[in-house]
Amino acid sequence: MTQQERAVRTRRDLISSAADVFNLRGFALSSLMEISSRAGVSYGALHFHFKNKRMLGEEVERVAFQLLHEIIERGQLRDHPAPLQLLVDTSHRLAQRVAEDSVLRAGFRLGSDATWDGRIDLRQEWCNWVESVLRRSREQGCLASDVVLEDAASAITAAIVGFEVLGRAEGNTDGAWCSRHATTRFWDLILPRLTSGMAVVDFDTAGGQVKAAAAQS
């Protein structure tokens, strides 16, 4: 392994370790000493890559932002024949990745941390995308006429992000809140309110593309 490869690996390990500690303790109570120890990196090596804890927090948030956009961009909204199904599938994919990826989870965690003043708001990014999907659905005549886009997007964002908050609450260690079952039940509840002229049976509330990908893996 070259020196450059080692440096890249060390930086990646530090970001992953910082995410774990931020998820566990929040930003204010996280220490650089614990982060470096968990990463198996010396305190001096940590400071070579990140001068302070804030720089680490910003990098965790930046990587989480990239991960969120990878999830969003997997579903091409333009010319998609069923925007609401795309929204359902993407919400399942997001919930699954949040449960599995500590960096993405930490990005959302920092966004709700009163001691953190970040430049990126993952919740707002997700909300903006949800609203764009709902708008596209309205253009196709699939959204009920009395649905207010902003209100619906806020409710969907609150639910999907809220599952993550409930999932990391003390004592909730079984992953039930971020499970496909929880997300499916949410869509079973809300889709009848959103749709216009379409029955809920026309949708796969369990996330069709997500299930297909899981079956192939």
N, CA, C and O of each residue as an XYZ file, in Angstrom:
868
protein
N       0.845     -1.199      0.000
C       0.000      0.000      0.000
C       0.879      1.248      0.000
O       1.768      1.376      0.842
N       0.645      2.151     -0.919
C       1.444      3.363     -1.016
C       1.077      4.334      0.104
O       0.061      4.176      0.780
N       1.928      5.338      0.281
C       1.666      6.342      1.310
C       0.359      7.083      1.033
O      -0.396      7.388      1.956
N       0.098      7.370     -0.240
C      -1.140      8.062     -0.595
C      -2.359      7.191     -0.294
O      -3.372      7.687      0.198
N      -2.262      5.905     -0.586
C      -3.363      4.981     -0.297
C      -3.603      4.873      1.196
O      -4.749      4.808      1.642
N      -2.530      4.854      1.970
C      -2.676      4.807      3.432
C      -3.351      6.065      3.949
O      -4.190      6.000      4.848
N      -2.988      7.208      3.383
C      -3.586      8.474      3.811
C      -5.082      8.500      3.510
O      -5.879      8.956      4.329
N      -5.456      8.006      2.326
C      -6.881      7.963      1.955
C      -7.632      7.033      2.889
O      -8.739      7.345      3.329
N      -7.032      5.894      3.192
C      -7.680      4.929      4.087
C      -7.818      5.496      5.492
O      -8.860      5.337      6.128
N      -6.775      6.157      5.977
C      -6.828      6.752      7.315
C      -7.918      7.807      7.394
O      -8.668      7.860      8.369
N      -8.006      8.633      6.384
C      -9.035      9.679      6.365
C     -10.432      9.055      6.365
O     -11.324      9.510      7.080
N     -10.609      8.016      5.560
C     -11.910      7.332      5.505
C     -12.255      6.709      6.859
O     -13.400      6.782      7.305
N     -11.266      6.099      7.508
C     -11.502      5.489      8.819
C     -11.869      6.537      9.863
O     -12.714      6.293     10.724
N     -11.236      7.697      9.785
C     -11.539      8.769     10.736
C     -12.957      9.304     10.535
O     -13.658      9.591     11.505
N     -13.373      9.437      9.289
C     -14.736      9.909      9.007
C     -15.755      8.910      9.533
O     -16.753      9.293     10.145
N     -15.499      7.627      9.291
C     -16.406      6.583      9.771
C     -16.458      6.556     11.293
O     -17.532      6.425     11.880
N     -15.300      6.680     11.926
C     -15.246      6.686     13.384
C     -15.953      7.904     13.959
O     -16.689      7.793     14.939
N     -15.733      9.061     13.355
C     -16.401     10.281     13.820
C     -17.913     10.136     13.720
O     -18.642     10.551     14.620
N     -18.383      9.545     12.623
C     -19.822      9.334     12.457
C     -20.367      8.450     13.569
O     -21.428      8.729     14.129
N     -19.638      7.384     13.888
C     -20.079      6.484     14.962
C     -20.193      7.226     16.289
O     -21.169      7.060     17.022
N     -19.192      8.042     16.591
C     -19.181      8.757     17.870
C     -20.243      9.853     17.891
O     -20.909     10.044     18.908
N     -20.407     10.569     16.789
C     -21.464     11.595     16.727
C     -22.837     10.963     16.928
O     -23.689     11.526     17.615
N     -23.050      9.794     16.328
C     -24.325      9.099     16.496
C     -24.541      8.680     17.941
O     -25.664      8.698     18.445
N     -23.467      8.307     18.590
C     -23.559      7.805     19.961
C     -23.709      8.918     20.985
O     -24.501      8.796     21.919
N     -22.956     10.003     20.822
C     -22.872     11.021     21.874
C     -23.373     12.408     21.470
O     -23.534     13.274     22.330
N     -23.619     12.634     20.191
C     -23.908     13.984     19.749
C     -22.604     14.727     19.533
O     -21.545     14.256     19.949
N     -22.668     15.886     18.886
C     -21.437     16.586     18.526
C     -20.692     17.119     19.744
O     -19.484     16.913     19.864
N     -21.382     17.790     20.637
C     -20.720     18.474     21.752
C     -19.955     17.510     22.655
O     -18.863     17.839     23.118
N     -20.506     16.339     22.910
C     -19.898     15.396     23.850
C     -18.911     14.444     23.181
O     -18.297     13.617     23.855
N     -18.755     14.552     21.882
C     -17.795     13.700     21.179
C     -16.390     14.263     21.351
O     -16.186     15.476     21.303
N     -15.433     13.379     21.549
C     -14.051     13.826     21.732
C     -13.167     13.304     20.603
O     -13.374     12.204     20.091
N     -12.190     14.104     20.231
C     -11.252     13.687     19.196
C     -10.442     12.483     19.645
O     -10.056     11.649     18.826
N     -10.185     12.391     20.944
C      -9.434     11.258     21.464
C     -10.191      9.952     21.230
O      -9.605      8.957     20.803
N     -11.498      9.958     21.511
C     -12.295      8.746     21.289
C     -12.393      8.430     19.801
O     -12.335      7.265     19.408
N     -12.540      9.450     18.984
C     -12.643      9.237     17.541
C     -11.366      8.607     16.994
O     -11.428      7.654     16.217
N     -10.209      9.134     17.396
C      -8.942      8.584     16.911
C      -8.722      7.170     17.431
O      -8.206      6.314     16.714
N      -9.117      6.924     18.684
C      -8.959      5.594     19.270
C      -9.809      4.563     18.541
O      -9.331      3.471     18.232
N     -11.062      4.900     18.264
C     -11.952      3.977     17.549
C     -11.449      3.692     16.139
O     -11.628      2.593     15.615
N     -10.821      4.687     15.537
C     -10.315      4.519     14.171
C      -8.980      3.781     14.141
O      -8.512      3.386     13.073
N      -8.366      3.593     15.308
C      -7.061      2.967     15.358
C      -5.974      3.857     14.791
O      -5.008      3.390     14.189
N      -6.158      5.159     14.999
C      -5.250      6.167     14.446
C      -4.705      7.014     15.588
O      -5.422      7.295     16.549
N      -3.452      7.419     15.493
C      -2.875      8.249     16.545
C      -3.523      9.627     16.554
O      -4.062     10.088     15.547
N      -3.459     10.269     17.707
C      -4.037     11.608     17.845
C      -3.354     12.585     16.893
O      -3.993     13.475     16.331
N      -2.042     12.404     16.721
C      -1.300     13.272     15.810
C      -1.721     13.077     14.364
O      -1.822     14.039     13.602
N      -1.969     11.813     13.985
C      -2.409     11.531     12.620
C      -3.781     12.132     12.355
O      -4.052     12.610     11.253
N      -4.652     12.106     13.369
C      -5.968     12.727     13.215
C      -5.811     14.211     12.894
O      -6.462     14.731     11.988
N      -4.938     14.888     13.645
C      -4.761     16.330     13.442
C      -4.078     16.645     12.111
O      -4.190     17.762     11.605
N      -3.380     15.676     11.550
C      -2.804     15.883     10.223
C      -3.916     16.027      9.181
O      -3.806     16.823      8.248
N      -4.987     15.248      9.353
C      -6.102     15.262      8.400
C      -7.168     16.296      8.757
O      -7.759     16.918      7.875
N      -7.406     16.471     10.048
C      -8.466     17.377     10.503
C      -7.950     18.198     11.678
O      -7.591     17.649     12.720
N      -7.915     19.509     11.504
C      -7.328     20.379     12.517
C      -8.164     20.450     13.788
O      -7.632     20.701     14.869
N      -9.464     20.232     13.666
C     -10.332     20.318     14.837
C     -11.597     19.491     14.611
O     -11.817     18.944     13.530
N     -12.408     19.416     15.643
C     -13.619     18.590     15.579
C     -14.620     19.141     14.577
O     -15.330     18.374     13.927
N     -14.687     20.448     14.445
C     -15.635     21.027     13.491
C     -15.322     20.594     12.059
O     -16.234     20.293     11.288
N     -14.056     20.561     11.707
C     -13.678     20.115     10.368
C     -14.123     18.678     10.129
O     -14.541     18.324      9.026
N     -14.032     17.857     11.165
C     -14.499     16.476     11.057
C     -16.013     16.436     10.846
O     -16.521     15.689     10.010
N     -16.717     17.253     11.621
C     -18.166     17.312     11.486
C     -18.584     17.749     10.095
O     -19.519     17.193      9.520
N     -17.895     18.741      9.554
C     -18.218     19.232      8.212
C     -17.961     18.162      7.155
O     -18.702     18.056      6.178
N     -16.906     17.370      7.354
C     -16.608     16.319      6.382
C     -17.629     15.185      6.464
O     -18.043     14.644      5.439
N     -18.031     14.828      7.671
C     -19.083     13.816      7.829
C     -20.358     14.287      7.138
O     -21.014     13.518      6.436
N     -20.699     15.540      7.339
C     -21.902     16.104      6.738
C     -21.793     16.137      5.207
O     -22.769     15.861      4.509
N     -20.622     16.469      4.697
C     -20.418     16.532      3.244
C     -20.558     15.148      2.616
O     -21.203     14.997      1.578
N     -19.956     14.141      3.241
C     -20.051     12.776      2.709
C     -21.489     12.276      2.791
O     -21.973     11.615      1.872
N     -22.171     12.590      3.891
C     -23.577     12.202      4.033
C     -24.428     12.849      2.945
O     -25.346     12.225      2.412
N     -24.118     14.100      2.620
C     -24.824     14.814      1.551
C     -24.643     14.090      0.216
O     -25.596     13.944     -0.548
N     -23.424     13.641     -0.060
C     -23.159     12.898     -1.289
C     -23.944     11.590     -1.317
O     -24.500     11.213     -2.349
N     -23.986     10.906     -0.183
C     -24.717      9.640     -0.105
C     -26.207      9.854     -0.352
O     -26.848      9.070     -1.050
N     -26.751     10.923      0.228
C     -28.165     11.224      0.026
C     -28.459     11.461     -1.450
O     -29.460     10.975     -1.976
N     -27.586     12.207     -2.113
C     -27.823     12.501     -3.525
C     -27.627     11.274     -4.410
O     -28.264     11.164     -5.458
N     -26.767     10.363     -4.008
C     -26.646      9.103     -4.748
C     -27.959      8.333     -4.693
O     -28.386      7.750     -5.690
N     -28.596      8.332     -3.530
C     -29.878      7.643     -3.363
C     -30.951      8.316     -4.208
O     -31.715      7.649     -4.906
N     -31.001      9.635     -4.138
C     -32.006     10.387     -4.896
C     -31.810     10.224     -6.399
O     -32.775     10.051     -7.143
N     -30.560     10.281     -6.839
C     -30.282     10.278     -8.275
C     -30.406      8.899     -8.909
O     -30.392      8.782    -10.135
N     -30.529      7.850     -8.092
C     -30.747      6.512     -8.655
C     -32.098      6.432     -9.354
O     -32.272      5.665    -10.301
N     -33.048      7.227     -8.883
C     -34.347      7.281     -9.543
C     -34.431      8.543    -10.389
O     -34.406      9.652     -9.854
N     -34.528      8.384    -11.693
C     -34.577      9.536    -12.587
C     -35.998     10.094    -12.626
O     -36.911      9.441    -13.133
N     -36.182     11.293    -12.094
C     -37.518     11.874    -12.018
C     -38.048     12.269    -13.392
O     -39.225     12.068    -13.691
N     -37.185     12.823    -14.214
C     -37.643     13.303    -15.524
C     -38.207     12.144    -16.351
O     -37.544     11.125    -16.546
N     -39.417     12.314    -16.821
C     -40.104     11.327    -17.665
C     -40.390     10.010    -16.950
O     -40.699      9.014    -17.603
N     -40.294      9.988    -15.632
C     -40.629      8.758    -14.914
C     -42.134      8.526    -15.027
O     -42.911      9.452    -14.795
N     -42.566      7.309    -15.380
C     -43.997      7.068    -15.606
C     -44.846      7.093    -14.340
O     -46.061      7.276    -14.412
N     -44.217      6.913    -13.184
C     -44.987      6.852    -11.933
C     -44.211      7.541    -10.815
O     -43.566      6.868    -10.011
N     -44.262      8.877    -10.750
C     -43.486      9.614     -9.749
C     -43.771      9.185     -8.309
O     -42.850      9.117     -7.495
N     -45.030      8.897     -7.985
C     -45.338      8.492     -6.614
C     -44.687      7.154     -6.271
O     -44.222      6.958     -5.148
N     -44.653      6.239     -7.229
C     -43.958      4.972     -6.976
C     -42.466      5.209     -6.807
O     -41.817      4.570     -5.978
N     -41.924      6.132     -7.597
C     -40.521      6.510     -7.438
C     -40.267      7.037     -6.033
O     -39.256      6.704     -5.416
N     -41.178      7.855     -5.527
C     -41.037      8.407     -4.181
C     -41.071      7.301     -3.138
O     -40.266      7.296     -2.207
N     -41.994      6.371     -3.289
C     -42.087      5.243     -2.357
C     -40.794      4.432     -2.378
O     -40.229      4.129     -1.327
N     -40.334      4.086     -3.568
C     -39.117      3.279     -3.696
C     -37.910      3.988     -3.090
O     -37.108      3.374     -2.387
N     -37.788      5.286     -3.368
C     -36.634      6.041     -2.874
C     -36.677      6.197     -1.365
O     -35.634      6.170     -0.712
N     -37.861      6.359     -0.804
C     -37.972      6.470      0.656
C     -37.548      5.168      1.325
O     -36.918      5.186      2.382
N     -37.894      4.040      0.711
C     -37.448      2.745      1.241
C     -35.928      2.634      1.169
O     -35.276      2.170      2.105
N     -35.380      3.071      0.039
C     -33.933      2.997     -0.135
C     -33.223      3.889      0.885
O     -32.192      3.508      1.439
N     -33.776      5.066      1.125
C     -33.180      5.973      2.101
C     -33.245      5.382      3.502
O     -32.253      5.404      4.230
N     -34.401      4.855      3.884
C     -34.544      4.268      5.219
C     -33.568      3.114      5.415
O     -32.986      2.956      6.488
N     -33.396      2.317      4.377
C     -32.473      1.188      4.453
C     -31.034      1.658      4.615
O     -30.290      1.121      5.437
N     -30.640      2.661      3.831
C     -29.265      3.156      3.915
C     -28.998      3.860      5.233
O     -27.901      3.747      5.781
N     -29.980      4.583      5.748
C     -29.816      5.241      7.043
C     -29.577      4.203      8.134
O     -28.766      4.413      9.036
N     -30.287      3.084      8.045
C     -30.122      2.028      9.042
C     -28.753      1.366      8.940
O     -28.207      0.912      9.947
N     -28.192      1.307      7.730
C     -26.955      0.564      7.498
C     -25.700      1.429      7.508
O     -24.621      0.932      7.829
N     -25.813      2.695      7.167
C     -24.639      3.551      6.951
C     -24.532      4.592      8.059
O     -25.364      5.494      8.154
N     -23.517      4.466      8.886
C     -23.382      5.360     10.039
C     -23.080      6.796      9.621
O     -23.444      7.731     10.334
N     -22.417      6.990      8.471
C     -22.101      8.349      8.028
C     -23.372      9.071      7.590
O     -23.585     10.227      7.954
N     -24.209      8.399      6.817
C     -25.479      9.004      6.415
C     -26.342      9.278      7.641
O     -26.983     10.325      7.738
N     -26.354      8.341      8.563
C     -27.124      8.509      9.797
C     -26.612      9.699     10.597
O     -27.397     10.468     11.151
N     -25.297      9.845     10.652
C     -24.708     10.966     11.388
C     -25.024     12.297     10.722
O     -25.180     13.310     11.404
N     -25.121     12.303      9.398
C     -25.481     13.535      8.702
C     -26.837     14.043      9.134
O     -27.010     15.236      9.382
N     -27.813     13.129      9.227
C     -29.139     13.514      9.716
C     -29.092     13.840     11.206
O     -29.788     14.739     11.679
N     -28.268     13.101     11.936
C     -28.140     13.334     13.385
C     -27.615     14.735     13.660
O     -28.130     15.432     14.535
N     -26.601     15.148     12.923
C     -26.041     16.484     13.117
C     -27.069     17.562     12.791
O     -27.099     18.617     13.425
N     -27.908     17.290     11.800
C     -28.919     18.267     11.416
C     -29.932     18.556     12.500
O     -30.567     19.611     12.492
N     -30.093     17.629     13.438
C     -31.040     17.827     14.538
C     -30.334     18.086     15.865
O     -30.962     18.075     16.924
N     -29.018     18.320     15.800
C     -28.210     18.548     17.003
C     -28.123     20.051     17.281
O     -27.591     20.812     16.473
N     -28.650     20.463     18.426
C     -28.677     21.890     18.772
C     -27.275     22.464     18.958
O     -27.091     23.678     18.875
N     -26.288     21.610     19.206
C     -24.922     22.093     19.423
C     -24.123     22.180     18.120
O     -22.952     22.559     18.127
N     -24.756     21.833     17.020
C     -24.063     21.846     15.728
C     -24.675     22.895     14.818
O     -25.895     22.963     14.664
N     -23.825     23.707     14.220
C     -24.278     24.738     13.284
C     -23.625     24.463     11.939
O     -22.586     25.035     11.608
N     -24.245     23.583     11.174
C     -23.656     23.156      9.914
C     -24.107     23.986      8.734
O     -25.012     24.813      8.844
N     -23.462     23.755      7.600
C     -23.786     24.477      6.368
C     -24.709     23.669      5.458
O     -25.221     24.187      4.466
N     -24.916     22.410      5.798
C     -25.725     21.522      4.968
C     -26.914     21.034      5.779
O     -26.772     20.659      6.943
N     -28.071     21.041      5.168
C     -29.283     20.562      5.828
C     -29.835     19.391      5.027
O     -30.544     19.588      4.039
N     -29.509     18.169      5.453
C     -29.948     16.987      4.721
C     -31.465     16.857      4.706
O     -32.051     16.422      3.714
N     -32.091     17.234      5.804
C     -33.554     17.137      5.859
C     -34.196     18.046      4.814
O     -35.162     17.656      4.158
N     -33.661     19.257      4.660
C     -34.222     20.176      3.673
C     -33.950     19.687      2.252
O     -34.792     19.847      1.368
N     -32.782     19.094      2.030
C     -32.478     18.535      0.716
C     -33.479     17.441      0.355
O     -33.989     17.391     -0.764
N     -33.748     16.572      1.318
C     -34.711     15.499      1.095
C     -36.104     16.079      0.871
O     -36.823     15.634     -0.024
N     -36.484     17.053      1.664
C     -37.803     17.673      1.546
C     -37.971     18.334      0.178
O     -39.031     18.223     -0.440
N     -36.941     19.014     -0.291
C     -37.013     19.666     -1.604
C     -37.222     18.646     -2.717
O     -37.996     18.872     -3.647
N     -36.519     17.518     -2.607
C     -36.673     16.489     -3.632
C     -38.070     15.873     -3.581
O     -38.694     15.650     -4.618
N     -38.555     15.601     -2.374
C     -39.907     15.051     -2.222
C     -40.928     15.986     -2.866
O     -41.832     15.538     -3.571
N     -40.779     17.284     -2.619
C     -41.718     18.252     -3.191
C     -41.647     18.255     -4.717
O     -42.672     18.400     -5.383
N     -40.453     18.097     -5.272
C     -40.324     18.070     -6.732
C     -41.009     16.839     -7.321
O     -41.577     16.905     -8.411
N     -40.956     15.721     -6.605
C     -41.637     14.512     -7.078
C     -43.151     14.693     -7.009
O     -43.872     14.307     -7.930
N     -43.622     15.277     -5.924
C     -45.058     15.531     -5.794
C     -45.544     16.493     -6.880
O     -46.638     16.331     -7.421
N     -44.724     17.489     -7.187
C     -45.098     18.447     -8.239
C     -45.202     17.737     -9.595
O     -46.124     17.990    -10.371
N     -44.252     16.855     -9.862
C     -44.290     16.091    -11.111
C     -45.527     15.192    -11.155
O     -46.152     15.031    -12.203
N     -45.865     14.618    -10.021
C     -47.052     13.769     -9.944
C     -48.315     14.576    -10.215
O     -49.244     14.095    -10.864
N     -48.340     15.795     -9.716
C     -49.495     16.667     -9.985
C     -49.597     16.994    -11.477
O     -50.692     17.013    -12.037
N     -48.478     17.244    -12.103
C     -48.476     17.548    -13.536
C     -49.028     16.382    -14.349
O     -49.609     16.582    -15.416
N     -48.844     15.174    -13.845
C     -49.343     13.986    -14.531
C     -50.780     13.656    -14.135
O     -51.360     12.692    -14.636
N     -51.357     14.459    -13.230
C     -52.733     14.232    -12.820
C     -52.924     13.106    -11.834
O     -54.025     12.571    -11.703
N     -51.855     12.738    -11.134
C     -51.925     11.605    -10.203
C     -52.090     12.034     -8.751
O     -52.310     11.196     -7.877
N     -51.986     13.331     -8.489
C     -52.065     13.826     -7.119
C     -53.433     14.451     -6.880
O     -53.943     15.183     -7.728
N     -54.023     14.164     -5.734
C     -55.328     14.732     -5.402
C     -55.260     16.253     -5.465
O     -54.261     16.849     -5.062
N     -56.313     16.877     -5.967
C     -56.305     18.316     -6.232
C     -56.182     19.153     -4.969
O     -55.682     20.277     -5.028
N     -56.624     18.636     -3.831
C     -56.592     19.427     -2.604
C     -55.326     19.218     -1.788
O     -55.211     19.750     -0.684
N     -54.379     18.457     -2.308
C     -53.118     18.244     -1.597
C     -52.227     19.463     -1.776
O     -51.950     19.871     -2.904
N     -51.776     20.046     -0.674
C     -50.835     21.171     -0.701
C     -49.421     20.594     -0.751
O     -49.012     19.867      0.155
N     -48.686     20.915     -1.798
C     -47.377     20.303     -2.015
C     -46.444     20.472     -0.826
O     -45.831     19.509     -0.365
N     -46.339     21.707     -0.328
C     -45.420     21.980      0.771
C     -45.797     21.187      2.017
O     -44.926     20.647      2.700
N     -47.090     21.118      2.313
C     -47.540     20.390      3.501
C     -47.278     18.891      3.360
O     -46.818     18.243      4.300
N     -47.573     18.354      2.189
C     -47.360     16.926      1.967
C     -45.877     16.579      2.036
O     -45.498     15.570      2.630
N     -45.035     17.421      1.427
C     -43.593     17.177      1.457
C     -43.060     17.233      2.881
O     -42.216     16.423      3.264
N     -43.549     18.184      3.666
C     -43.116     18.303      5.061
C     -43.523     17.079      5.864
O     -42.746     16.582      6.680
N     -44.747     16.586      5.637
C     -45.231     15.419      6.372
C     -44.423     14.174      6.027
O     -44.067     13.394      6.910
N     -44.136     13.989      4.737
C     -43.358     12.826      4.312
C     -41.936     12.905      4.847
O     -41.377     11.903      5.295
N     -41.350     14.102      4.799
C     -40.002     14.294      5.342
C     -39.973     14.007      6.831
O     -39.080     13.314      7.318
N     -40.956     14.545      7.561
C     -41.013     14.345      9.011
C     -41.125     12.871      9.356
O     -40.523     12.407     10.324
N     -41.896     12.132      8.562
C     -42.082     10.711      8.845
C     -40.806      9.917      8.585
O     -40.343      9.180      9.456
N     -40.236     10.065      7.390
C     -39.067      9.263      7.034
C     -37.867      9.616      7.909
O     -37.162      8.726      8.384
N     -37.634     10.913      8.125
C     -36.533     11.330      9.002
C     -36.861     10.984     10.449
O     -35.973     10.630     11.225
N     -38.139     11.086     10.810
C     -38.551     10.755     12.173
C     -38.320      9.303     12.516
O     -38.024      8.981     13.666
N     -38.451      8.408     11.529
C     -38.159      7.000     11.782
C     -36.709      6.834     12.228
O     -36.406      6.023     13.103
N     -35.815      7.615     11.613
C     -34.397      7.549     12.004
C     -34.207      8.014     13.435
O     -33.441      7.411     14.186
N     -34.896      9.085     13.823
C     -34.788      9.606     15.193
C     -35.292      8.573     16.191
O     -34.645      8.311     17.205
N     -36.451      7.988     15.900
C     -37.001      6.963     16.781
C     -36.108      5.728     16.801
O     -35.993      5.050     17.822
N     -35.477      5.442     15.666
C     -34.619      4.277     15.581
C     -33.383      4.376     16.443
O     -32.868      3.352     16.892
N     -32.890      5.576     16.689
C     -31.700      5.722     17.528
C     -32.036      6.109     18.958
O     -31.135      6.344     19.763
N     -33.330      6.179     19.285
C     -33.710      6.482     20.658
C     -33.222      5.370     21.576
O     -33.109      4.214     21.168
N     -32.943      5.725     22.788
C     -32.418      4.767     23.759
C     -33.365      3.582     23.894
O     -34.566      3.747     24.112
N     -32.808      2.399     23.761
C     -33.599      1.184     23.921
C     -34.094      0.602     22.614
O     -34.480     -0.567     22.578
N     -34.098      1.380     21.533
C     -34.560      0.867     20.240
C     -33.360      0.349     19.456
O     -32.762      1.078     18.665
N     -33.019     -0.894     19.680
C     -31.822     -1.466     19.066
C     -32.138     -2.532     18.022
O     -31.223     -3.118     17.444
N     -33.427     -2.790     17.771
C     -33.777     -3.862     16.839
C     -33.967     -3.382     15.407
O     -34.226     -4.190     14.515
N     -33.841     -2.077     15.174
C     -33.964     -1.543     13.823
C     -35.373     -1.488     13.287
O     -35.570     -1.271     12.092
N     -36.369     -1.682     14.153
C     -37.759     -1.758     13.689
C     -38.235     -0.460     13.059
O     -38.997     -0.486     12.092
N     -37.797      0.678     13.594
C     -38.292      1.962     13.085
C     -37.771      2.271     11.694
O     -38.438      2.969     10.930
N     -36.599      1.769     11.349
C     -36.038      2.011     10.017
C     -36.244      0.810      9.095
O     -35.585      0.696      8.062
N     -37.144     -0.070      9.467
C     -37.377     -1.277      8.683
C     -38.285     -1.000      7.492
O     -38.982      0.014      7.446
N     -38.266     -1.919      6.530
C     -39.168     -1.818      5.383
C     -40.621     -1.882      5.835
O     -41.488     -1.234      5.248
N     -40.887     -2.666      6.882
C     -42.251     -2.801      7.391
C     -42.791     -1.459      7.863
O     -43.929     -1.105      7.554
N     -41.983     -0.704      8.613
C     -42.434      0.594      9.127
C     -42.700      1.571      7.983
O     -43.700      2.288      7.990
N     -41.800      1.595      7.002
C     -41.977      2.501      5.867
C     -43.187      2.098      5.028
O     -43.927      2.955      4.545
N     -43.383      0.804      4.859
C     -44.542      0.315      4.104
C     -45.846      0.713      4.786
O     -46.785      1.152      4.122
N     -45.911      0.566      6.086
C     -47.128      0.930      6.818
C     -47.415      2.421      6.685
O     -48.573      2.829      6.593
N     -46.364      3.233      6.675
C     -46.555      4.672      6.487
C     -47.202      4.953      5.133
O     -48.155      5.727      5.043
N     -46.684      4.324      4.084
C     -47.241      4.564      2.754
C     -48.649      3.991      2.608
O     -49.481      4.562      1.902
N     -48.917      2.882      3.262
C     -50.282      2.343      3.263
C     -51.262      3.360      3.846
O     -52.416      3.445      3.428
N     -50.778      4.120      4.810
C     -51.625      5.106      5.478
C     -51.801      6.377      4.653
O     -52.912      6.900      4.556
N     -50.722      6.879      4.059
C     -50.769      8.213      3.453
C     -51.121      8.210      1.963
O     -51.665      9.197      1.468
N     -50.831      7.140      1.246
C     -51.090      7.146     -0.197
C     -52.556      7.378     -0.563
O     -52.823      8.089     -1.532
N     -53.518      6.808      0.171
C     -54.916      7.089     -0.178
C     -55.256      8.576     -0.116
O     -56.149      9.043     -0.822
N     -54.542      9.313      0.728
C     -54.780     10.756      0.849
C     -54.128     11.523     -0.296
O     -54.610     12.590     -0.678
N     -53.059     11.003     -0.836
C     -52.311     11.716     -1.870
C     -52.830     11.480     -3.279
O     -52.779     12.376     -4.122
N     -53.321     10.297     -3.532
C     -53.600      9.907     -4.908
C     -54.930     10.430     -5.421
O     -55.858     10.710     -4.662
N     -54.984     10.550     -6.744
C     -56.205     11.000     -7.415
C     -56.535     10.023     -8.531
O     -55.773      9.881     -9.488
N     -57.684      9.344     -8.405
C     -58.110      8.425     -9.450
C     -57.291      7.158     -9.536
O     -57.388      6.426    -10.521
N     -56.478      6.881     -8.515
C     -55.674      5.662     -8.511
C     -55.882      4.957     -7.181
O     -55.894      5.596     -6.129
N     -56.043      3.664     -7.227
C     -56.197      2.887     -6.002
C     -54.824      2.583     -5.429
O     -53.835      2.509     -6.158
N     -54.776      2.410     -4.118
C     -53.500      2.095     -3.478
C     -52.942      0.784     -4.018
O     -51.727      0.587     -4.029
N     -53.812     -0.110     -4.464
C     -53.334     -1.384     -5.002
C     -52.532     -1.183     -6.287
O     -51.823     -2.089     -6.724
N     -52.642      0.007     -6.895
C     -51.843      0.301     -8.087
C     -50.381      0.566     -7.744
O     -49.539      0.653     -8.637
N     -50.079      0.694     -6.456
C     -48.716      0.978     -6.006
C     -48.162     -0.208     -5.226
O     -48.902     -0.990     -4.628
N     -46.847     -0.316     -5.252
C     -46.168     -1.283     -4.394
C     -45.607     -0.510     -3.215
O     -44.506      0.035     -3.290
N     -46.362     -0.460     -2.126
C     -45.954      0.352     -0.979
C     -44.739     -0.228     -0.259
O     -44.139      0.438      0.585
N     -44.377     -1.461     -0.590
C     -43.188     -2.063      0.008
C     -41.931     -1.745     -0.789
O     -40.843     -2.205     -0.442
N     -42.072     -0.963     -1.853
C     -40.905     -0.558     -2.633
C     -40.495     -1.608     -3.639
O     -39.621     -2.429     -3.358
N     -41.109     -1.595     -4.803
C     -40.874     -2.629     -5.806
C     -39.428     -2.764     -6.223
O     -38.889     -3.871     -6.222
N     -38.779     -1.650     -6.583
C     -37.388     -1.702     -7.034
C     -36.456     -2.124     -5.909
O     -35.457     -2.803     -6.148
N     -36.775     -1.729     -4.697
C     -35.931     -2.079     -3.553
C     -35.988     -3.575     -3.307
O     -34.964     -4.205     -3.041
N     -37.189     -4.148     -3.397
C     -37.342     -5.584     -3.194
C     -36.606     -6.361     -4.281
O     -35.964     -7.374     -4.004
N     -36.705     -5.879     -5.519
C     -36.041     -6.560     -6.629
C     -34.527     -6.552     -6.450
O     -33.859     -7.556     -6.700
N     -33.992     -5.411     -6.015
C     -32.544     -5.300     -5.790
C     -32.102     -6.221     -4.664
O     -31.045     -6.846     -4.742
N     -32.918     -6.304     -3.611
C     -32.585     -7.163     -2.475
C     -32.593     -8.631     -2.890
O     -31.772     -9.418     -2.419
N     -33.522     -8.996     -3.772
C     -33.627    -10.381     -4.218
C     -32.427    -10.790     -5.065
O     -32.027    -11.955     -5.066
N     -31.853     -9.821     -5.791
C     -30.719    -10.106     -6.661
C     -29.401    -10.146     -5.907
O     -28.424    -10.730     -6.376
N     -29.380     -9.515     -4.721
C     -28.117     -9.444     -3.972
C     -27.851    -10.712     -3.189
O     -26.831    -10.814     -2.507
